[in-house]
Amino acid sequence: MTRAIVFPGQGSQSVGMGKELADAFPAARAVFDEVDEALGQKLSQVMFDGPDDELVLTENTQPALLAASIAVLRVLEAEKGFDLARQAVFVAGHSLGEYSALCAAGTFSLADAARLVKTRGQAMQVAVPVGEGAMAALLGLEAADAEAIVTEAAGDEVCDFANDNASGQVVVSGSKAAVERAVDIAKAKGAKRAVLLPVSAPFHCQLMKPAADVMAGALSDVTMSDPVVPLVANVTASAITSADDARRLLIEQVCGRVRWRESVLYMKECGVDNLLEIGHGKVLSGMTRRIDRDLASSSVGTPEDIAAFS
C-alpha cells in the first residue's frame, strides 16, 4: 500500500467536533488546549458546544478544523505508533486543509498554524463586504465547462473558477451578480444543479487579493521548515518539498484555484493507491470516489475510527 494523507477544509465543520477525541485521549486534549492558548480564546468550547453561528464564522471555522485534524494525527501517533514520514509519500489539504497538511509535515508549529489560519479567516472575511460576493456549485459539469462559463459570466466583474473538486463538481466565485449569471449559464448548459453556496465570502477568486496581501505579511513573520513529506499543493496540483515554495503557494492559494481533482490524480500517477483523510468528517473521501473509484479511500476522525485503524 502506498498512502497519501489528506486534510479537509471549510465545510466539514459541525458543533461537537473533537469532543469525543478530547474526552478519550490526552493527546487530543493537549492539541485543543494548545490552540486555545495560541489564539487566546476558548475555541475548543465553541467546537464542542457551539453555538453553530459562532463556529461557522470563518475566523473560527478555520482554526477549528486545523485543531481537529492535528488532534486526530497526534492520537494516531500516540495510540497506533503512526509515523507520517515513514507511512506516507505525500500530504495534501483542501484549501484551508493545506495548513493542516503542512503542520502535520512539520513545516510550522501548531501554535503558528493556528494563528495563521485565524488571520486567514479574518482577512478573507473583511476582503469583500458581505453581500457583494458569492460562490456557486455547478454540479454535472466538468472543468472545461467551468472555464467557459466564468469567461462568459464575468463581463466587467470578477467571476473565477474557484474549485475543481471532482468530476462533475466545480465551484465558481466572484462578484455576486457575475456568479448569479454563471448559475443561469450553467443551467442553460445542462448542469444537473447550479446553486449559490451559503458562504460568508467569495473564496479563491481575485476579490481575495487584500487577504492574500495580509497572508504574505503573516507568513513572512513565521519560521517555516521544509516538510518531512512532500506536499501536493492546491494551486499547482504537483509536489513541493521546500518551505519557500510552501510560503509562496499559500499566498497564491488565497486567490488561486483549488485543483483538488488534479491533485488526487497526480498522486495516483505517482503510485499512490490509498488516500487517508485525517480530521472531522468524510468530505474528501467522498470526492475521491467521484474522482477515481480505483483509489482506496478512508477517513479517521472519531475514537471508533482510531480503534479500527491499522
C-alpha positions, -999 to +999 in steps of 0.1 A: +000+000+000+013+034-010-005+060+011-011+098+010-026+117+039-052+144+031-068+170+053-103+186+050-112+222+045-140+245+052-175+229+050-165+199+071-172+216+105-201+208+129-208+215+165-194+187+187-163+182+165-134+169+185-152+165+218-152+127+218-115+127+210-107+152+238-127+131+263-110+099+252-074+108+246-050+131+264-030+137+232-061+152+216-069+173+247-034+187+246-039+199+210-071+217+217-055+233+248-025+245+228-047+260+201-068+278+227-037+292+243-022+303+209-054+321+200-062+335+234-097+322+232-117+291+242-121+279+207-125+243+219-156+253+238-171+267+206-161+235+188-176+212+214-207+231+224-214+257+198-233+278+192-233+270+155-234+306+144-201+312+162-184+281+149-193+289+113-176+323+115-147+319+091-121+331+116-133+303+140-140+275+114-105+276+100-085+270+132-112+246+145-108+223+115-070+226+118-072+217+155-095+187+148-072+173+121-040+177+142-057+162+172-065+130+152-030+129+139-015+132+174-038+104+187-027+081+159+009+088+168+003+082+205-020+052+203-010+035+170+026+045+165+017+063+133+048+080+117+039+104+089+074+105+075+076+067+073+040+058+063+030+085+038+045+095+005+025+128+002+004+151+022-023+174+008-051+195+021-082+211+006-078+249+007-076+256+045-065+219+049-032+227+032-022+244+065-031+212+084-011+192+059+020+215+064+016+215+102+014+177+101+046+176+080+065+199+104+066+230+082+053+251+110+043+246+147+007+240+157+006+274+175+019+292+145-005+273+122-035+282+144-026+319+144-021+318+107-054+303+098-072+326+123-056+356+105-065+340+071-101+336+082-103+372+094-086+386+063-109+367+039-140+379+058-131+416+056-117+415+020-152+417+004-182+434+021-210+410+030-234+407+001-210+418-026-195+384-034-209+349-039-199+313-047-219+287-066-216+250-071-221+237-106-229+200-105-228+177-135-203+199-154-166+195-159-135+218-157-137+229-193-174+238-188-165+259-158-137+277-177-161+287-205-189+297-180-168+321-160-154+337-191-190+343-204-204+354-170-177+378-159-183+408-181-165+437-163-168+420-129-149+391-113-160+355-119-133+329-114-132+291-115-125+285-078-126+248-071-122+218-093-133+193-066-142+162-086-157+151-119-190+169-122-184+190-091-170+225-098-173+258-079-172+294-092-166+325-071-166+363-075-189+393-077-225+384-067-241+395-100-215+377-121-218+344-101-256+346-105-251+350-142-228+319-141-256+299-124-280+308-152-255+300-179-247+266-162-283+257-161-286+265-198-256+243-205-272+213-188-259+214-153-277+189-130-278+216-103-263+251-101-268+267-067-254+296-047-235+284-017-241+296+019-207+312+024-197+344+040-172+355+014-162+347-022-131+325-016-105+316-042-111+345-066-093+377-074-116+397-050-095+380-022-063+399-032-064+420+001-064+388+021-035+374+000-016+406+009-023+401+046-012+364+044+021+375+027+029+396+057+018+370+082+037+342+065+069+363+063+069+365+101+067+328+107+095+303+110+090+275+084+109+243+078+109+220+048+081+194+050+092+159+061+068+146+034+062+163+000+031+185-002+008+183-032-001+220-035-036+232-044-026+258-070-002+236-089-015+201-084+021+189-080+045+182-052+068+207-034+095+199-009+107+233+003+094+258+029+100+287+005+077+271-021+051+264+006+051+300+017+047+313-019+020+289-028+000+295+004-001+332-006-012+323-042-038+299-028-059+327-013-070+338-048-060+307-068-080+277-078-082+246-056-071+220-081-082+190-060-093+166-087-060+171-105-041+168-072-057+134-065-049+122-100-013+134-097-009+114-065-023+083-082+000+088-112+029+089-087+019+055-074-005+063-046-032+037-042-047+048-008-058+082+004-064+086+042-085+116+053-075+128+087-098+151+106-135+159+110-160+144+085-156+124+053-159+151+026-126+143+009-132+105+009-165+112-010-146+133-035-120+106-040-147+081-050-160+106-076-125+113-090-113+077-093-130+046-079-098+026-082-083+047-054-089+033-020-101+060+004-108+060+041-112+085+069-101+087+106-119+112+128-135+095+157-124+072+186-140+043+168-120+051+136-088+052+156-095+019+173-101+003+138-070+020+122-042-002+110 
